[in-house]
């Protein structure tokens, strides 16, 4: 249906309610609400990762949520479905971010932390660039249906989670005196 196609065409940061006169306001509110929820979850997950729950477990849950929900855009029948998927995806980001950064700090000698964070951010940005480029190639170059392109997003998500599962949570590096 045409509503189904509209929902599939909506990207995470570019939600569209085509018949709504206040489209910009709704998009901004959707983005702000999901980002606000993510921010609150970063605080909660950071605190949990410092105490009762292992950082690796929180990172796995956060990345696992994203890996499972992003492909659901392929099944979205309305823009509200895309919004809900985006909110859940941002929840995953909130759960994983602070524990992941703390985990990086734990296992990296202090004199190499800048490099470690730089590598992490560079790889994250590379993925944020290459993912959409690959999606565009699959859609325009290979003429795959949008549903297939969105379903294919499960592949890097599962690979990331599998890599995390095989990673050991090393004890924190002792500070140099």
C-alpha positions in Angstrom: 0.0 0.0 0.0 1.1 3.6 -0.4 1.1 4.2 3.4 3.3 1.2 3.8 5.8 2.6 1.2 5.7 6.0 3.0 6.6 4.3 6.3 9.5 2.4 4.7 10.8 5.6 3.2 10.9 7.4 6.5 14.4 7.3 7.9 15.2 7.4 11.7 16.0 11.1 11.7 13.6 12.1 9.0 10.1 10.9 10.0 7.3 12.2 7.9 3.6 12.5 8.6 2.6 13.5 5.1 -0.9 14.8 5.9 0.0 16.8 9.0 0.3 20.5 8.7 2.7 20.8 11.7 5.2 18.3 10.2 8.3 20.1 11.5 6.9 20.3 15.0 6.1 16.6 15.1 9.4 15.6 13.7 11.2 17.8 16.3 9.1 16.4 19.2 9.7 12.8 18.0 13.5 13.4 17.8 13.6 15.2 21.2 11.5 12.7 23.0 13.6 9.7 21.9 16.9 11.6 22.5 15.7 12.7 26.0 14.8 9.1 26.9 18.2 8.0 25.6 19.9 10.6 27.8 18.1 9.5 30.9 18.9 5.8 30.2 22.6 6.8 29.8 22.6 8.0 33.4 20.8 5.0 34.7 22.9 2.5 32.7 26.1 4.3 33.7 25.2 4.0 37.4 24.2 0.3 37.0 27.5 -0.4 35.1 29.4 1.1 38.0 27.7 -1.2 40.5 25.5 -4.2 40.2 25.5 -5.1 36.6 28.5 -5.9 34.5 29.3 -3.3 31.8 29.5 -6.0 29.1 26.0 -7.2 29.9 24.6 -3.6 29.5 26.5 -3.1 26.3 25.2 -6.4 24.9 21.6 -5.5 25.8 21.9 -2.0 24.2 23.4 -3.3 21.0 21.1 -6.3 21.0 18.0 -4.0 21.1 19.3 -2.0 18.2 20.1 -5.1 16.2 16.7 -6.5 16.7 14.5 -3.4 16.2 16.2 -1.6 13.3 15.2 -4.3 10.7 11.6 -3.9 11.9 11.3 -0.7 9.8 10.8 -3.1 6.9 7.5 -4.2 8.5 6.3 -0.7 9.5 2.8 0.0 8.2 2.6 3.6 9.3 4.9 6.5 10.3 4.0 5.9 14.0 5.5 2.4 13.7 8.8 4.0 12.5 8.6 6.5 15.4 8.2 3.6 17.9 11.1 1.7 16.4 13.2 4.8 16.6 12.3 5.3 20.3 13.2 1.7 21.1 16.5 2.0 19.1 17.4 5.1 21.1 16.7 3.2 24.3 19.3 0.7 23.2 21.7 3.5 22.6 21.0 4.9 26.0 21.6 1.6 27.7 24.9 0.8 25.9 26.6 4.2 25.7 27.9 5.0 29.2 28.8 1.4 30.1 30.6 1.0 26.7 32.6 4.2 27.3 33.5 3.1 30.8 34.5 -0.3 29.6 36.8 1.3 27.1 38.3 3.4 29.9 38.6 0.3 32.1 40.7 -1.7 29.7 42.8 1.1 28.2 45.9 2.5 29.8 45.4 6.2 30.7 48.0 7.3 28.2 46.2 5.6 25.3 42.6 6.6 26.2 42.5 9.5 23.7 43.5 7.1 20.9 41.1 4.5 22.0 38.1 6.9 22.1 39.3 8.3 18.7 39.4 4.9 17.1 35.9 4.1 18.6 34.4 7.4 17.3 36.1 7.0 13.9 34.7 3.5 13.4 31.3 4.6 14.6 31.2 7.4 12.1 32.5 5.2 9.3 29.6 2.8 10.0 27.1 5.7 10.1 28.4 6.8 6.6 29.0 3.4 5.0 25.7 1.9 6.2 23.4 4.3 4.3 25.8 4.2 1.2 25.5 0.5 1.1 21.7 0.7 1.6 21.5 3.2 -1.3 23.6 0.8 -3.5 21.3 -2.2 -2.6 18.2 -0.1 -3.3 19.3 1.9 -6.4 22.1 -0.2 -7.7 20.8 -3.7 -7.2 17.1 -2.6 -7.2 16.3 -4.5 -4.0 13.0 -3.6 -2.4 13.2 -1.3 0.5 11.9 -4.0 2.8 14.9 -6.2 1.9 17.3 -3.3 2.4 15.9 -2.6 5.9 15.8 -6.3 6.8 19.5 -6.6 5.8 20.4 -4.2 8.6 20.1 -7.2 10.9 23.4 -8.5 9.5 25.8 -5.9 10.9 23.8 -5.8 14.1 24.1 -9.6 14.7 27.8 -9.4 13.8 28.4 -6.7 16.3 26.5 -8.6 19.1 28.4 -11.8 18.2 31.7 -10.0 18.4 30.7 -8.6 21.9 29.7 -12.1 23.1 33.1 -13.4 22.3 34.9 -10.5 24.0 36.0 -11.0 27.6 35.4 -8.3 30.1 39.0 -7.7 31.3 39.7 -6.3 34.7 40.3 -2.5 34.8 43.8 -1.3 34.0 45.7 -0.1 37.1 46.5 3.6 36.9 50.2 4.4 36.4 51.8 6.1 39.3 
